[in-house]
Amino acid sequence: MNLKSKSKVIATSALGFSVELLVDIGQEDLDNILHLSKDLTKIFGEQGKLNETNIPKYFNSNTIQFLAKKNSKLVGFIIGAPLEIFKRESWSRYDTNLGQSNTIYTYFFYIEKKYRKKGGYAKTLKHIYLNYLKKKKYKYVTGHVKIGVSENFGSNSEIVKIFQHWYGQNKPYEYYRRIL
Ligand SMILES: CC(C)(COP(=O)(O)OP(=O)(O)OC[C@H]1O[C@@H](n2cnc3c(N)ncnc32)[C@H](O)[C@@H]1OP(=O)(O)O)[C@@H](O)C(=O)NCCC(=O)NCCS
């Protein structure tokens, strides 16, 4: 693995915020992602864990990875993968599109705490991700979110199934599908 990632800068703002499409992950970004994802492990336990072993599953030419940086420092990321990658996981069978290769499942969406709910950081990252998926001709984006969250995704989003128990979370999670 190279030290530097191969990536394409998609957007930059005057305030030093940028979004990059990752093409080939380098050691520097990998270390920073692993560092930030410790917070995800705190929230989701092992399910939220990104580590050296499972990194190839999520960072390869079949998956979509965008990084958010503030003054060149990693502050967040969004990672989507074809639904079919999860075909051995029981939840994926509730999605009737499994096997159609038309759906990207959003596996990780993370913004460092101090950059949440302001500056449009999460909004911009998500917007760029959705536009990219559309350009790549995917029909749907899906994911698991805390119950009620997908209500804000607009009328082209529906709840496919509610999971009362989701990896030890104290609230049910909904599996949503959004038309791109
Ligand atoms: C999820 C997270 C990145 C959202 O960042 P935020 O700054 O709190 O986001 P905001 O509430 O300003 O919302 C920004 C946009 O993201 C959407 N959003 C919020 N949570 C989301 C989620 N879990 N999945 C997908 N979209 C989400 C909002 O609806 C909003 O969309 P809009 O631009 O269409 O209105 C952030 O809260 C976070 O890192 N949480 C901890 C990790 C986590 O729980 N990730 C989700 C599961 S992997």
The ligand as an SDF file (V2000), in Angstrom:
LIG
                    3D

 48 50  0  0  0  0  0  0  0  0999 V2000
  -24.6860   10.4850   10.7620 C   0  0  0  0  0  0  0  0  0  0  0  0
  -23.8870   11.7710   10.8130 C   0  0  0  0  0  0  0  0  0  0  0  0
  -22.7090   11.7100    9.8410 C   0  0  0  0  0  0  0  0  0  0  0  0
  -24.7960   12.9360   10.3740 C   0  0  0  0  0  0  0  0  0  0  0  0
  -24.0870   14.1390   10.5370 O   0  0  0  0  0  0  0  0  0  0  0  0
  -24.8310   15.4270   11.1420 P   0  0  0  0  0  0  0  0  0  0  0  0
  -23.9460   16.6110   11.0590 O   0  0  0  0  0  0  0  0  0  0  0  0
  -25.3620   15.0250   12.4710 O   0  0  0  0  0  0  0  0  0  0  0  0
  -25.9800   15.5410   10.0170 O   0  0  0  0  0  0  0  0  0  0  0  0
  -27.2460   16.4610    9.9130 P   0  0  0  0  0  0  0  0  0  0  0  0
  -28.2510   16.1010   10.9650 O   0  0  0  0  0  0  0  0  0  0  0  0
  -26.8180   17.8870    9.7620 O   0  0  0  0  0  0  0  0  0  0  0  0
  -27.8330   15.9260    8.5320 O   0  0  0  0  0  0  0  0  0  0  0  0
  -27.1600   16.0670    7.2920 C   0  0  0  0  0  0  0  0  0  0  0  0
  -27.8610   15.1970    6.2710 C   0  0  0  0  0  0  0  0  0  0  0  0
  -27.5890   13.8080    6.5670 O   0  0  0  0  0  0  0  0  0  0  0  0
  -28.8130   13.0980    6.7470 C   0  0  0  0  0  0  0  0  0  0  0  0
  -28.5610   12.0490    7.7600 N   0  0  0  0  0  0  0  0  0  0  0  0
  -28.4740   12.1910    9.0930 C   0  0  0  0  0  0  0  0  0  0  0  0
  -28.1910   10.9970    9.6440 N   0  0  0  0  0  0  0  0  0  0  0  0
  -28.0860   10.1040    8.6200 C   0  0  0  0  0  0  0  0  0  0  0  0
  -27.7990    8.7260    8.5460 C   0  0  0  0  0  0  0  0  0  0  0  0
  -27.5820    7.9960    9.6360 N   0  0  0  0  0  0  0  0  0  0  0  0
  -27.7560    8.1390    7.3250 N   0  0  0  0  0  0  0  0  0  0  0  0
  -27.9970    8.8370    6.2190 C   0  0  0  0  0  0  0  0  0  0  0  0
  -28.2760   10.1770    6.2120 N   0  0  0  0  0  0  0  0  0  0  0  0
  -28.3110   10.7830    7.4090 C   0  0  0  0  0  0  0  0  0  0  0  0
  -29.8310   14.1570    7.1630 C   0  0  0  0  0  0  0  0  0  0  0  0
  -31.1350   13.7570    6.8630 O   0  0  0  0  0  0  0  0  0  0  0  0
  -29.3790   15.3190    6.3110 C   0  0  0  0  0  0  0  0  0  0  0  0
  -29.8360   15.1220    5.0080 O   0  0  0  0  0  0  0  0  0  0  0  0
  -30.3120   16.3560    4.0590 P   0  0  0  0  0  0  0  0  0  0  0  0
  -29.0850   17.0580    3.6720 O   0  0  0  0  0  0  0  0  0  0  0  0
  -30.9590   15.6480    2.9140 O   0  0  0  0  0  0  0  0  0  0  0  0
  -31.2350   17.1580    4.9010 O   0  0  0  0  0  0  0  0  0  0  0  0
  -23.3620   12.0800   12.2590 C   0  0  0  0  0  0  0  0  0  0  0  0
  -24.4530   12.3080   13.1230 O   0  0  0  0  0  0  0  0  0  0  0  0
  -22.4990   10.9600   12.8350 C   0  0  0  0  0  0  0  0  0  0  0  0
  -21.3290   10.8430   12.4730 O   0  0  0  0  0  0  0  0  0  0  0  0
  -23.0600   10.1350   13.7480 N   0  0  0  0  0  0  0  0  0  0  0  0
  -22.3380    9.0530   14.3770 C   0  0  0  0  0  0  0  0  0  0  0  0
  -22.1640    7.8800   13.4290 C   0  0  0  0  0  0  0  0  0  0  0  0
  -23.4740    7.3160   12.9660 C   0  0  0  0  0  0  0  0  0  0  0  0
  -24.3860    7.0930   13.7370 O   0  0  0  0  0  0  0  0  0  0  0  0
  -23.5650    7.0900   11.6420 N   0  0  0  0  0  0  0  0  0  0  0  0
  -24.7550    6.5480   11.0260 C   0  0  0  0  0  0  0  0  0  0  0  0
  -24.6780    5.0880   10.8300 C   0  0  0  0  0  0  0  0  0  0  0  0
  -23.1770    4.4940   10.0880 S   0  0  0  0  0  0  0  0  0  0  0  0
  1  2  1  0
  2  3  1  0
  2  4  1  0
  2 36  1  0
  4  5  1  0
  5  6  1  0
  6  7  2  0
  6  8  1  0
  6  9  1  0
  9 10  1  0
 10 11  2  0
 10 12  1  0
 10 13  1  0
 13 14  1  0
 14 15  1  0
 15 16  1  0
 15 30  1  0
 16 17  1  0
 17 18  1  0
 17 28  1  0
 18 19  1  0
 18 27  1  0
 19 20  2  0
 20 21  1  0
 21 22  1  0
 21 27  2  0
 22 23  1  0
 22 24  2  0
 24 25  1  0
 25 26  2  0
 26 27  1  0
 28 29  1  0
 28 30  1  0
 30 31  1  0
 31 32  1  0
 32 33  2  0
 32 34  1  0
 32 35  1  0
 36 37  1  0
 36 38  1  0
 38 39  2  0
 38 40  1  0
 40 41  1  0
 41 42  1  0
 42 43  1  0
 43 44  2  0
 43 45  1  0
 45 46  1  0
 46 47  1  0
 47 48  1  0
M  END
$$$$
